[in-house]
Amino acid sequence: MKLILTWLLAACALLAVAYIYPGVQVQSFTSALIAAAVIGLFNAVLRPILVVLTLPVTLVTLGLFLFVINALLFWAAASVLDGFHVNGFLAALLGSLIYSALMLVVNAAVRSVLAR
């Protein structure tokens, strides 16, 4: 139940990012659902590998390089999907920051709702 609720709210967060920031476009809710699943899959599979491979750079930049990794994964998800588009790296960086902030709220809300 938690996974499905988080997935649906992640798609809504992705639609909110597209509404807030014009550098990110999502065609429909179905595209947002697929994009949220792909972003989640990339974060679960590719992100740990990239974090380990770029650990020296991450340490030198005091963790700021993690924002670059998030943006690259956000951009990669947009490049493999048709209904989800990001206008370049800067748009991916800003879009991933907004999406991450919204997902913090979503995860806190899901935890509080399901804890009852």
trRosetta pair geometry for C-beta under 8 A, 3 or more apart (Angstrom, degrees):
i j d omega theta_ij theta_ji phi_ij phi_ji
1 4 6.1 -59 -150 38 30 107
1 5 6.2 25 156 -15 66 111
1 114 7.1 152 104 -114 113 123
2 5 5.9 -60 -146 41 28 109
2 6 6.1 27 158 -18 66 110
2 110 6.1 103 -151 167 83 121
2 114 5.6 1 -90 -76 99 169
3 6 5.9 -57 -145 39 26 109
3 7 6.2 29 155 -22 63 109
4 7 5.6 -54 -146 35 29 113
4 8 6.4 28 156 -17 64 105
5 8 5.9 -54 -147 37 30 108
5 9 6.3 21 157 -10 64 111
5 110 5.6 148 111 -125 119 112
5 113 7.7 -134 166 82 157 137
5 114 7.6 173 50 -56 156 119
6 9 5.9 -62 -144 45 29 106
6 10 6.0 36 154 -26 66 107
6 106 6.6 109 -140 145 70 114
6 107 7.0 36 -125 -96 113 67
6 110 5.4 2 -78 -85 85 168
7 10 5.6 -51 -144 32 28 114
7 11 6.7 31 154 -19 61 101
7 33 7.1 51 157 -148 99 80
7 36 6.0 133 -161 119 66 127
7 37 6.6 28 -146 -77 114 80
7 40 7.3 -58 -107 -23 85 159
8 11 5.8 -52 -155 32 32 111
8 12 6.7 32 147 -16 63 104
8 33 7.6 -10 -108 -109 52 97
9 12 5.3 -48 -147 37 40 115
9 13 6.3 46 150 -23 67 100
9 106 4.4 157 132 -146 127 120
9 109 7.4 -167 -150 75 162 125
9 110 6.8 -151 28 -59 154 113
10 13 5.4 -48 -147 34 35 115
10 14 6.5 39 151 -21 63 101
10 36 3.9 130 114 -155 109 129
10 39 7.5 -159 167 70 128 122
10 40 6.9 40 155 -54 171 117
10 103 6.4 30 -113 -107 87 101
10 106 6.4 139 -72 137 60 169
11 14 5.6 -50 -150 33 34 114
11 15 6.6 35 150 -17 63 102
11 29 6.4 71 154 -166 126 73
11 32 4.0 105 -165 128 86 101
11 33 4.5 -5 -100 -80 145 55
11 35 7.5 118 -118 60 76 86
11 36 4.4 -99 -70 -13 67 145
12 15 5.6 -51 -151 36 35 112
12 16 6.4 39 148 -22 65 103
12 32 7.4 93 -59 145 25 144
13 16 5.4 -51 -149 35 35 115
13 17 6.5 41 150 -23 65 98
13 36 7.7 105 54 -106 94 120
13 99 6.1 104 139 -143 110 69
13 102 3.9 154 -148 127 113 131
13 103 5.8 113 154 -66 172 68
13 106 5.8 -74 -52 -43 135 139
14 17 5.5 -44 -150 29 35 114
14 18 6.7 34 150 -15 62 102
14 26 5.8 106 138 -71 99 156
14 32 4.6 167 84 -150 121 96
14 35 5.7 153 -169 94 162 122
14 36 5.5 -133 -19 -68 138 94
14 39 7.7 171 -86 5 128 149
14 84 7.6 -37 174 -121 132 121
14 99 6.5 25 -95 -119 63 114
15 18 5.6 -53 -151 37 35 112
15 19 6.4 35 149 -20 66 106
15 26 5.7 -108 -100 73 60 145
15 29 6.8 -15 -69 -102 139 69
15 32 5.0 -22 -52 -103 90 157
16 19 5.5 -54 -146 38 34 112
16 20 6.0 29 156 -16 69 109
16 98 7.9 -147 112 151 91 113
16 102 6.0 155 78 -119 134 155
17 20 5.9 -58 -140 41 28 106
17 21 5.9 -28 178 33 67 107
17 24 5.2 -16 131 82 102 152
17 26 7.9 85 71 -17 90 124
17 95 5.4 82 173 -154 128 82
17 98 4.9 137 -120 103 94 121
17 99 5.0 -12 -72 -70 147 84
17 102 6.8 -123 -57 6 92 148
18 21 7.2 -71 -118 62 18 70
18 24 4.9 -111 -95 109 64 92
18 25 5.7 88 -142 -129 113 24
18 26 4.2 -117 -49 14 158 97
18 32 7.9 -108 -1 -93 135 112
20 98 6.0 -170 84 -164 140 151
21 24 5.4 51 90 20 102 101
21 91 7.4 155 148 -153 120 82
21 94 5.9 177 -147 124 153 114
21 95 5.7 -156 86 -90 146 75
21 98 5.9 -173 -16 -2 134 161
22 25 7.9 16 -171 -66 51 83
23 86 6.6 33 144 -158 85 67
23 87 4.6 -114 -155 44 76 108
23 88 7.3 -73 -162 47 116 85
23 90 7.4 -98 -149 101 160 79
23 91 3.0 -150 164 -132 130 113
23 94 6.4 77 51 66 143 121
23 95 6.1 -128 91 -49 104 110
24 78 7.8 -117 -134 -94 84 140
24 84 8.0 -14 -171 -168 87 79
24 85 7.4 161 -156 87 44 54
24 86 5.5 -9 -107 -105 74 76
24 87 7.6 -122 -64 9 37 83
24 91 6.2 169 -53 167 70 105
24 95 4.2 114 -57 -113 133 135
25 84 7.4 167 90 -152 61 36
25 85 4.5 -3 57 58 103 99
25 86 7.9 -165 25 -72 69 35
25 87 7.9 71 -7 -34 100 95
26 31 5.4 173 -170 101 81 115
26 32 4.9 52 -180 -75 143 90
26 35 6.6 -109 -119 17 111 155
26 83 6.5 46 -161 143 59 88
26 84 5.5 2 -108 -107 76 74
26 85 8.0 -170 -71 26 38 66
27 31 4.6 84 51 -2 89 158
27 82 7.9 -21 3 120 142 77
27 83 3.9 -96 29 -155 118 95
27 84 7.6 -103 4 -58 84 45
28 31 4.8 104 52 7 71 100
28 32 7.0 -128 102 -3 43 88
28 83 6.1 -55 29 -166 82 143
29 32 5.3 -51 -148 37 38 116
29 33 6.4 45 150 -24 67 99
30 33 5.6 -47 -149 30 33 114
30 34 6.6 29 153 -13 64 104
30 83 7.2 48 91 66 81 172
31 34 5.8 -55 -148 40 33 108
31 35 6.0 31 154 -18 67 110
31 81 7.0 124 -161 162 89 124
31 82 7.4 -105 -122 84 114 71
31 83 2.7 -109 -118 114 135 137
31 84 5.6 173 165 -48 106 81
32 35 5.6 -54 -140 41 30 111
32 36 6.1 34 158 -22 65 105
32 83 7.9 -86 -34 118 49 119
32 84 7.5 125 -90 -85 44 109
33 36 5.9 -54 -146 34 26 110
33 37 6.6 25 154 -17 61 106
34 37 5.8 -56 -152 36 32 111
34 38 6.3 28 152 -16 66 107
34 81 6.2 151 116 -132 114 129
34 83 7.1 89 54 50 126 118
34 84 7.5 -148 86 -20 95 124
35 38 5.7 -54 -144 39 33 109
35 39 6.1 34 156 -19 67 106
35 77 6.0 99 -157 153 78 119
35 78 7.5 29 -135 -86 118 60
35 81 5.6 -150 -89 66 85 177
35 83 7.2 -118 -41 85 113 90
35 84 4.0 114 -91 -68 136 155
36 39 5.8 -51 -142 38 30 111
36 40 6.3 32 155 -18 62 108
37 40 5.7 -57 -148 39 29 112
37 41 6.2 30 153 -20 64 107
38 41 5.5 -52 -145 37 32 113
38 42 6.2 33 155 -18 65 105
38 77 4.6 141 115 -141 113 102
38 80 6.7 -165 -164 78 148 119
38 81 6.2 -160 19 -53 163 124
39 42 5.8 -53 -145 38 30 111
39 43 6.2 29 154 -18 64 108
39 73 6.9 101 -144 139 71 101
39 74 6.6 23 -122 -108 113 61
39 77 4.8 -10 -76 -86 73 167
39 99 7.7 -84 -176 160 161 150
40 43 5.7 -56 -145 39 29 110
40 44 6.2 24 157 -17 65 109
41 44 5.8 -59 -145 38 29 108
41 45 6.0 -2 166 5 67 115
42 45 6.5 -70 -132 51 23 90
42 46 4.9 -27 -165 31 68 121
42 47 6.8 89 138 -34 67 90
42 73 4.6 157 135 -163 129 106
42 76 6.3 152 -132 86 151 120
42 77 5.7 -117 -5 -66 149 101
43 46 7.5 -34 -72 54 14 81
43 47 4.7 14 -150 -16 47 139
43 73 6.2 101 -73 157 68 156
44 47 7.2 54 -11 28 10 107
44 48 8.0 -10 174 -7 31 107
45 48 7.7 -93 173 30 16 97
45 49 7.5 -5 149 -3 56 116
46 49 5.7 -68 -158 42 42 111
46 50 5.9 34 154 -18 78 111
46 73 6.3 163 87 -110 124 110
46 76 7.8 -59 89 82 169 159
47 50 5.8 -59 -143 40 31 108
47 51 6.1 33 159 -23 67 106
47 69 6.5 102 -137 152 79 120
47 70 7.9 31 -119 -88 118 60
47 73 6.1 -11 -76 -71 92 154
48 51 5.6 -52 -143 34 31 113
48 52 6.5 28 159 -15 64 105
49 52 6.1 -59 -153 37 29 107
49 53 6.2 23 154 -15 65 112
50 53 5.7 -57 -140 41 32 109
50 54 5.9 3 168 5 68 114
50 69 5.1 151 124 -140 132 118
50 72 7.5 -174 -152 79 161 134
50 73 7.7 -147 20 -58 158 108
51 54 6.5 -71 -138 52 22 90
51 55 6.8 58 154 -72 59 77
51 58 6.9 26 -155 -45 69 160
51 66 7.1 24 -111 -109 98 91
51 69 6.5 60 -74 -149 70 172
52 55 5.8 -13 -157 -37 32 113
54 57 4.7 -49 -176 46 87 114
54 58 5.5 95 121 -30 88 99
54 65 5.9 -141 147 137 127 138
54 69 6.7 -168 49 -72 150 120
55 58 5.4 -56 -140 38 31 114
55 59 6.2 32 161 -20 66 104
56 59 5.8 -55 -148 35 30 110
56 60 6.4 28 156 -17 65 107
57 60 5.7 -55 -147 37 32 110
57 61 6.2 12 160 -1 67 112
57 65 4.9 105 125 -88 99 169
58 61 6.2 -66 -141 50 26 97
58 63 5.9 33 -179 -104 87 37
58 64 8.0 179 -143 48 58 45
58 65 4.5 -118 -94 57 62 120
58 66 6.1 62 -130 -48 114 81
59 62 7.5 27 -175 -79 31 32
60 65 8.0 52 61 -26 81 130
61 64 4.3 -102 150 50 110 95
61 65 4.6 114 54 -31 143 93
63 66 5.5 -19 -179 2 70 118
64 67 5.9 -31 -177 15 59 113
64 68 7.7 59 134 -12 68 97
65 68 5.1 -43 -162 31 57 118
65 69 6.6 61 141 -21 73 97
66 69 5.4 -47 -149 34 40 115
66 70 6.4 44 151 -20 67 101
67 70 5.7 -51 -149 36 33 112
67 71 6.4 33 152 -18 65 106
67 93 6.6 50 156 -148 101 95
67 96 7.5 145 -165 97 67 123
67 97 7.1 13 -146 -78 107 98
68 71 5.7 -54 -147 38 32 111
68 72 6.3 34 153 -21 65 105
68 93 7.5 -21 -104 -104 49 106
69 72 5.7 -53 -146 35 31 112
69 73 6.5 27 156 -16 64 105
70 73 5.9 -58 -150 38 30 108
70 74 6.2 31 152 -20 65 108
70 96 4.5 152 136 160 101 140
70 97 7.8 106 107 -64 137 55
70 100 6.5 -5 -170 -59 152 133
71 74 5.5 -54 -145 37 33 114
71 75 6.1 31 155 -17 66 109
71 89 6.4 67 149 -168 127 74
71 92 4.3 105 -171 121 85 98
71 93 4.0 -11 -105 -86 142 61
71 95 7.9 109 -127 57 78 82
71 96 4.8 -144 -89 19 56 145
72 75 5.7 -55 -144 41 29 111
72 76 6.1 34 154 -23 64 107
72 92 7.3 84 -72 137 23 143
73 76 5.5 -49 -141 35 31 114
73 77 6.5 37 155 -22 62 101
73 96 7.5 102 65 -116 84 138
74 77 5.9 -52 -154 31 28 111
74 78 6.8 25 149 -14 61 106
74 86 6.6 101 134 -71 93 162
74 92 4.8 157 90 -165 109 91
74 95 5.9 170 160 95 145 106
74 96 4.0 -136 -28 -76 153 108
74 99 6.8 154 -114 36 130 148
75 78 5.7 -56 -152 38 34 111
75 79 6.4 33 151 -23 67 106
75 86 5.4 -115 -113 78 65 145
75 89 6.3 -18 -81 -108 154 58
75 92 3.7 -21 -63 -111 98 156
76 79 5.6 -54 -146 33 33 112
76 80 6.7 19 160 -10 65 106
77 80 6.4 -66 -151 40 29 100
77 81 6.3 5 161 -3 66 119
77 84 6.7 -34 130 109 90 143
78 81 6.3 -73 -139 46 29 99
78 84 5.0 -119 -118 124 70 93
78 85 5.7 103 -170 -132 112 22
78 86 4.0 180 3 3 177 101
78 92 7.1 -133 16 -100 137 104
81 84 4.3 26 94 39 131 105
86 91 5.1 172 -179 108 83 112
86 92 4.8 70 158 -77 147 81
86 95 5.9 -120 -124 25 115 159
87 91 4.3 88 64 -13 75 164
88 91 5.1 96 61 14 74 104
88 92 6.9 -129 109 -7 40 92
89 92 5.3 -55 -148 36 35 114
89 93 6.3 39 153 -23 68 101
90 93 5.5 -48 -148 32 33 114
90 94 6.5 24 156 -9 65 104
91 94 6.0 -56 -143 44 31 103
91 95 5.7 31 157 -18 66 114
92 95 5.7 -55 -135 44 26 111
92 96 5.9 26 162 -20 64 109
93 96 6.1 -57 -144 36 22 106
93 97 6.6 23 155 -19 60 107
94 97 5.7 -54 -149 34 33 113
94 98 6.5 29 155 -15 66 105
95 98 5.9 -56 -148 39 31 108
95 99 6.0 30 154 -18 66 111
96 99 5.5 -52 -139 42 33 113
96 100 6.1 38 157 -24 65 105
97 100 5.8 -52 -145 34 27 111
97 101 6.5 27 155 -17 61 105
98 101 5.8 -56 -151 36 31 111
98 102 6.4 27 153 -15 65 108
99 102 5.8 -57 -147 40 31 109
99 103 6.1 30 155 -20 66 109
100 103 5.7 -56 -143 38 29 111
100 104 6.7 40 152 -27 62 97
101 104 5.7 -45 -156 23 33 115
101 105 7.1 29 149 -12 61 102
102 105 5.7 -55 -158 37 39 111
102 106 6.3 40 146 -21 70 106
103 106 5.1 -47 -139 38 40 116
103 107 6.1 41 159 -20 68 103
104 107 6.1 -55 -146 37 26 107
104 108 6.4 24 155 -15 61 109
105 108 5.9 -58 -148 39 29 109
105 109 6.2 27 155 -18 65 109
106 109 5.8 -59 -147 38 28 109
106 110 6.2 26 157 -18 66 107
107 110 5.8 -52 -142 37 31 110
107 111 6.3 33 157 -19 63 106
108 111 5.8 -55 -149 36 30 112
108 112 6.4 23 156 -15 65 108
109 112 5.9 -58 -146 39 30 106
109 113 6.1 26 158 -18 67 110
110 113 5.9 -56 -141 39 29 108
110 114 6.0 11 166 -4 66 114
111 114 6.5 -67 -140 47 22 97
111 115 6.0 30 159 -33 62 113
112 115 5.7 -51 -141 27 27 117
112 116 7.6 37 158 -31 56 95
113 116 6.6 -53 -173 12 33 110
